[in-house]
Amino acid sequence: MNAPSPRALRALEALNFFMADIAAGVGPFLGVFLLAHGWRSGWIGTVMTVGGLAGVFATAPGGALIDATSRKRLFIALSGLCTIAASATVLISQNVFLVSTSQIATALAGAVIVPSVTAVTLGVVGQDGFNRQMGRNQAYNHAGNVAGAALSGYLGWKFGLDAVFYLAGVFALLSIACAYAIPETAINHRVARGLAEEQEDGVSGFGTLLKNRPLVVLAAALVFFHFGNAAMLPLYGLAVVAAKKGNPAAFTAETVVIAQTVMIAASLALMRVRSRRGLWVALLISFASLPVRGLIAAFFIGPWGVYPVQALDGIGAGLQSVAIPALVAKVLHGTGRVNVGIGAVMTMQGAGAALSPAFGGWLAQAEGYPVAFLALGGVSAVSLALWVGFGGVVRETAPVRARAANPASAEIRAKPRRAG
């Protein structure tokens, strides 16, 4: 594969900087915005769960769609437009139905944007440069989150929380511009779906995913991790604001900035990891961080507690943002189903994340925030147990062999590689 275009790499990194609000929405800012409009934690968690469930059903088809299409930049643009529509909807009305609709639009955008950008990255730099470039992508993405959160905090403090949603729209427009700044000719769409350059177009089907044991273990662990993780940041912001221990916009921005700053360092630390064993260790650390985070959140609700709580969030999410796509790309290399695999893993991840806000929100409303944090941390401990218990499956270094569908090319296989 030819060396990637410098223009394509710059545009790709800029896209990752501005796409934060597309991938995750306005997140914790939505919670404090609705709290300021008289909502209680149970209903806030419920509308977030509605959006999460929409994402669960959209992620695997979204990944399959990105594998099948050569118009990946168009789908990045459509994701940006969904984010703009969602932000406008919340500003127009805080009606339960309309807010739920906005969360569905945000979830659909998030379901497509991650496999789209992953595919474009793989198509631009190839398998050999993928881990390194994903590390850079995520560093830029987290830096964009820091900048967006800092601006949101300042604008929310200065002009009110409505300004946060306007800023999300601006970032979405800039993401669209960056996507189209990547030259179409710089994207190898065969490589982008995980096919070897010499391999025929026939690819394995969805059965590849179910038969891939490391992928099944990863997906199962992520269900429990995100069940415990998704509600923790918005609930912690609500807990501190409800206790009148912080300005809603400024404190929420602080929680995001702390986490995303740590994520930058975590992402860069994983840039050169290539072996499954190294990726397994990185994910082990991420899974171990969440139960500890739940304990700290339960007993330190206040302005100072945000530092350890969000630093641990940064470690967990920062490591996963690089390790998950790198592991999926490694175990599915040569199948032509890399983006379906990422979509399938995101589906399981989204299933846990979708249930988390409603569970945490209603539990906090009924029993208090400390109980909710302890329960979320306890659920996430299952992911750690699964990852340790089935670690041997994931750490296997046997190469994935890619067989072409065309009988004339039956001899084509991925060359065995030592873990590097």
C-alpha positions, -999 to +999 in steps of 0.1 A: +000+000+000+013+035-009+023+059+018-007+079+031-013+114+018-002+141+043-033+161+034-055+131+041-039+125+075-042+162+085-079+162+075-085+129+093-070+142+125-090+174+123-121+154+118-114+134+150-109+167+168-143+181+159-164+149+158-167+145+196-202+158+198-213+135+170-199+104+186-211+111+221-237+139+219-237+167+245-238+139+271-236+152+307-246+187+296-280+174+286-286+161+321-279+194+339-298+212+311-329+191+318-324+193+356-325+231+352-358+227+334-374+208+362-367+172+352-358+146+379-329+120+376-352+091+368-367+107+337-334+121+326-320+086+327-350+072+308-347+095+278-310+087+276-318+050+277-342+055+248-314+070+227-291+042+238-315+015+227-318+031+193-280+029+191-280-007+200-302-016+170-283+007+146-246-001+153-242-036+137-263-026+105-243+007+105-210-012+104-223-035+077-234-005+057-200+012+060-183-021+049-205-022+018-203+015+007-176+035-009-193+068+002-180+068+037-175+106+038-212+111+030-222+090+061-199+111+082-217+142+069-252+127+076-241+119+112-231+156+116-265+167+103-283+144+128-263+161+156-274+195+144-310+184+143-308+169+178-294+200+193-320+222+176-348+199+189-337+201+225-335+239+223-370+242+208-388+221+234-381+200+265-411+178+258-404+142+267-412+129+233-391+155+215-361+151+238-364+113+233-365+119+195-333+140+198-315+113+216-325+088+190-310+111+163-278+114+183-276+076+188-280+070+150-253+095+143-230+078+169-238+044+154-224+054+120-197+079+128-174+055+147-172+027+120-171+054+093-140+071+107-124+037+116-129+025+080-115+057+066-085+054+088-079+018+078-084+028+042-059+056+044-030+041+064-036+003+060-033-024+086+004-018+094-002+019+103-036+014+119-027+012+156-004+042+154-029+063+135-058+053+158-037+064+188-032+098+171-069+099+161-080+093+197-056+119+210-071+145+187-106+133+195-100+137+233-083+171+227-115+181+208-135+169+238-114+190+261-117+221+239-154+215+234-161+210+271-140+241+281-158+262+256-192+247+267-184+255+303-174+290+296-203+297+272-228+280+295-216+301+324-216+333+304-247+329+282-266+299+297-268+262+289-285+269+255-251+280+242-237+244+246-262+231+220-252+259+195-216+249+200-224+213+192-239+224+159-208+244+150-185+214+158-207+192+136-205+216+106-167+216+110-166+178+111-185+177+078-160+201+062-130+180+075-145+148+062-147+162+026-112+176+030-100+139+029-094+132-008-116+103-020-086+089-039-067+086-006-091+060+007-085+023-003-121+009+002-109-027+000-084-022+028-110-001+047-132-032+051-103-054+062-095-072+030-059-079+021-050-059-011-044-091-031-075-109-018-106-115-039-138-096-031-157-126-017-159-122+021-172-142+050-205-134+065-218-125+099-210-161+110-174-149+112-182-127+141-200-154+161-172-179+155-145-155+166-140-164+202-119-133+212-146-111+197-173-128+217-153-124+250-146-088+242-183-081+235-195-098+266-171-079+289-181-046+273-218-052+280-211-052+318-185-024+317-208+000+299-238-009+320-217+004+350-200+032+332-225+051+310-245+066+338-217+074+362-205+107+346-239+123+342-251+111+376-219+124+393-226+158+377-262+157+388-252+147+424-228+176+428-252+201+412-282+188+432-261+193+464-254+229+453-217+223+453-210+236+418-222+258+389-240+234+365-222+244+333-188+250+348-187+218+369-200+196+341-173+211+318-147+203+345-157+167+347-153+163+309-120+182+307-103+161+335-114+128+319-105+138+283-071+151+293-062+118+309-076+100+278-051+119+256-022+104+275-038+069+276-044+070+238-009+080+230+005+054+253-011+026+232+000+039+198+028+013+194+011-017+210+006-044+183+002-078+200-031-092+213-013-097+246-005-061+249-041-051+240-054-075+265-034-059+293-046-025+283-082-036+284-076-053+318-065-020+332-095-003+318-120-029+332-103-027+366-106+011+368-144+013+369-152-006+402-126+017+419-143+047+403-177+036+417-163+034+452-147+068+451-179+084+435-200+070+463-180+084+492-167+117+477-195+137+462-181+172+459-158+195+439-127+176+449-140+142+443-143+149+406-105+146+401-100+109+410-135+100+396-128+115+362-091+106+361-102+069+363-128+075+336-100+089+314-079+058+320-107+034+312-122+051+282-088+063+268-074+028+267-105+014+252-108+040+225-076+027+209-075-009+221-110-020+210-107-011+173-071-023+172-081-057+186-111-060+163-090-051+133-063-076+143-086-106+149-108-099+118-080-090+094-085-107+061-123-114+066-136-082+049-158-077+080-137-054+102-164-026+103-192-051+108-171-064+137-167-030+152-204-024+147-212-057+165-190-049+194-205-014+196-240-031+197-231-051+228-213-020+243-244+000+235-268-026+250-250-021+284-248+016+280-285+020+271-296+003+303-273+022+325-289+057+327-324+044+335-310+020+361-287+045+377-312+074+375-341+056+391-319+040+417-304+074+426-339+089+428-351+061+451-321+053+472-297+082+467-266+088+446-241+069+467-261+036+464-264+042+427-226+046+423-219+014+444-244-006+423-229+006+390-194-002+402-205-036+413-221-044+379-189-034+361-168-058+382-184-086+361-165-073+331-132-076+349-141-112+360-149-122+324-117-106+310-095-124+335-114-157+333-113-159+295-080-141+291-063-171+274-088-169+245-081-133+238-043-136+242-040-163+216-014-153+190-025-177+162-029-157+130-062-151+113-062-168+079-081-151+052-093-174+024-105-158-008-140-168-020-127-172-056-114-208-060-086-195-083-073-175-054-077-202-027-040-202-020-041-166-008-039-164+030-027-139+055+009-147+064+016-159+099+029-131+121+046-131+154+030-109+181+049-077+180 
